[in-house]
Amino acid sequence: MTWAPCSASSCSIIMTTEKMHERYLRFVFLIWFPGVLHAQGESCPAPVLDNGYFVLVKENDGKAKLTYACDNGHKPAVEGWWATATCQNGKWSHTPRCIDENDCNPPTIPNAKYTEDANGWYKNGNTIRITCDKGYASKDWRATARCISGSWSSLPICESKSVRCCVDNCGPHPNIPNGDVVQRDLMFLKYQCNANYTLAGPDTVVCYIDGTWSQLPTCTDTSCVFDTALYAGYYIHPSGVEYMKDGERKLFSCIWQNAYIYVQCINKSLSFNQCKYTLHVALHLVLPLCL
């Protein structure tokens, strides 16, 4: 393309291309010196545009802006058939460029990353592979897209892992030691621990779209083993070994007549007092906890 001579205050820009007839730009308050475009102190290198033409050169808010389009068979290296580049801090917001219409511009895929081509666009036939951000997974396990005749084939979608799927899509149901599935639903499994075990974590498990399970519960033995023979110093009548659930409270007789003691299991630890309660008082202390 060629630029016509201009005066100190304005210029008419006449452009020619092999495929387009001559065009000229409207009168603007910009000065185009050889190799540099100036606008109120801002200056950027004059861009060279192959296979295209500038439609408008103007100034907004003290910044030079170039609007351009491309010849038949080409398109801007940004989305749209018209593109605008802005001069900011001595650089263009993007370099005006026209690419083959069968090539592809970088796609926008929310919550995903992929390797960007050094050219800034992708040749027809190129393939990209995405990686979903943390907390997201590719829908239907698709992670690639291909540039075909200027468009991307079925771009992958990264969905939040919180999106649930049918539990059968995650394969065999998780085995929780000392626990069992007590409810099976299309979208979740519910677990319960065996006797003398306490559940830690969520009791419900779901299947995520990436084929993984949500956090699994654990079943911990929090019961207590109370061997009365080991506590003779507390004057407890030896009656063998007792197994107690977490939180359970039991009455035990002492070696003295009408004297009793209560013992409670708290997370595998025993809590008890001295023998001093009559049966009536002991029952009064224990029974409300059993209701």
Summary of the structure (lengths in Angstrom):
residues: 291
radius of gyration: 39.0
end to end distance: 94.3
largest distance: 121.6
contacts: 799
relative contact order: 0.07
helix: 9%
strand: 42%
